[in-house]
Amino acid sequence: MASILMLTPQVPYPPRQGTALRNWGLLGGLAAHHDLSLLTFASPDQSKTPEPILEHSVARAGIVAQPTRSTAERLRDLVTQPEPDLARRLVSAPFAEQLRGWLGDGSRGFDWVLVEGLEMAPYLDLVPQGAGAPRVIFDDHNCEYLLQRRAARADWRHPLRWIGAAYSSIQWRRLRRYEAAVCRRADVVVAVSEADAGALRAIVPSVEPLVLPNGIDVAAYRDFEAAEDLTQPAFVFTGTMDFRPNVDGVLWFADTVWPRVRAALPQAHFYIVGRRPHKRLARLRELPGIVITGGVPDTRPFIRGAAVCVVPLLVGGGTRLKLLESTAMGKAVVATRLAAEGFVEPERAMVLADTPPAFADACIALASDLEARAALGARGHGFAQAYDWEALLPPLLARLA
């Protein structure tokens, strides 16, 4: 049994969306086989007291308040610091102090330090190296330089977004250098898809990432029956709503796809479900049939209540947990091909469409045909089974042995 210290950017329980879902799945799987300690940040809407289920899952849990950075501080760092913006997002003296204490505690010598995401990588500077030092696993939730490079290329095509394009152009070059350095520092690099693994090999030819896709506890979705009472036909998108790929995707859907859907289905409603809605989304509240819920205790009732789940992402990387959540619940899904990137044969489990007319037509057809929705949902459920954590974790457990 190995002793593992896991570093995460947010408390992984309750596992609401994205990063927390992956971290909670990994935590549960690893804690079942190894002695696992967790040091993490609490976001402003999270408690610094661990939930009982989390406390009972790990040998030790430490939670530190997430630091805040003003826009002025970010602009200053952009000009004066060589690191990418992401690498400075969670710089915290209290977190560093607690990490030093745990690493220096002779009663608990860690065999491994598991770094969840590039924003936690600055704390690798505190992990000793050499004989007897903990080995490092770097879990790259997204190939970050690739994500920002895609964002830059998309924004340069729109003059009104050239400021964002300039920012992303600076960031992806900094991220490429930083991400490469972190990969070289790690003993094991984990990527969430073959595409991301290839992008990492392109900047560090010596690295051979372990591909560990995003996964879920399929039973926790398959057996969940409670449904939100939504106005039908209901289209649902879930995600953290200040995350730029989610914001851009929802705006594209609302501006170019939704008018076509509403013209064909006047009673249709589009539910945008997720924490911290960005101010860019505020204007959507005025559009007919669009509901922005903000944060909810559990997204599963909204997924269960949906006629169709939509994933209209135009920028991003990695693999999207929202696709697994929806397919595990047997829901019909319409997604862009980029949203489905990283999965094996996603076209057998969902409808893929990249243009507004094609995306709208797929939404309208599925919302109008119960049998087609049921058939697609059944195929989706089979697809999700391959991404259950029990099926995914053995290669990582073998590396830890």
C-alpha positions, 0 to 999 in steps of 0.5 A: 500500500502506497502513501499518496498526497493528493493536491486539488484546486477545489474540494472534490466533494460534493462532485458538482461538475468538471474537475471535482467529478474527476477528482472525486472519482480518482480519490475514491478509487485510489483510497480503496487501495492506498493510504490517501491524504488530501490537501485542497482549496475551498472555493468561495461557495465551499466549506472549509470543513470536510463533509463526513463522506470525504473525511471518512474516505481519506487518512487526512484532509486539509482545506485552505480558502482559495486565494483571490486575485483582482483584475489589476493584479492579473494585469500586473502579473501579465506584464511582470511575470514570465509564468502563465496566468493559470500558474499564479491563480492559486498561489497561497502562503497558507496552502504552501505552509500546510504543504511544507508541514505535511511533507516535513512530517516524519511520521507520514512519508509520502510515496507519491504526490498527485498534482491535479491540474496545471494550476496546482503545479507551482507547489511542486517547487516544495516537493523534495527531489532525490533519493527517498523523495516522493515521486510525482504524478501530474494529472493534466486535466486539459492540455492547457496550451492547446486549449488557449491556442485554439481560443486564440485562433478562434478569437482572431477571426472576430475583430471584436474579440481581438483583445481576448485573442491577444491574451490567449496568444500570449498565454498559450506560448507561456503555457507551452513552456510551463506545461513542458517543464511540469511534464519533465518534473513528473515521474508519471504524466496523465492525460485525459485523451489520446489527443491531449497525450499527443499534444504533450508529446509534441512539446516533450518528446521524452514523455509518454503520458498514461491516458486516463479518460474522464470517468464517472460512477455510472450507477450513481447516474443510472439509478438516479430517478429524481427529475426537475420539473422543467417546461417541455421540450427542455434542452439542458446544458450543464457546466461551470458558467464562468469557464470560457469554453462553456460561455462561448458555447452557450452564446453560440447556441443561444444566438445561432441555434436557439432561434431555429429551435424556438421557431419549430418548437414555440414552447421549448425551454433552454436551461443553463445549469451551473455555478457562477454565470458570467456577465456575458450571459446576462443578456440571455435572460431576456431571450424567450425560453432561456433560463439561467439557474446559477449553481444548484445542489445537484445537476442530475435532476436537471439532466433527468428532466431534459428532453435533450442534453446539448453540448455546443462547445467550440473551444476546448480540450480533454474529454467532457464529463457532461457527455458522460453524465448525460449518456449514463442517465440514458439521455439523448445528446446533441454535441459538436464534434469538438465537444466529443473529442477524445472519446471512442466512437462518440457518434454511436452514442450521440448526434454530432453537429457543427453548424447551426442548421444541423445542430438545430435540426438534430435538436428539433428531431429528437425533441419531437420523437420519443422513440428516437430519444429512447433509442439514442439514450439506450446506446448512450448508456452502453457507451458510458459503461466503458468510462466507469471508474472501475474500468478506467483505474487499473492502469493507474493503480498498476503504476502506483504498485 
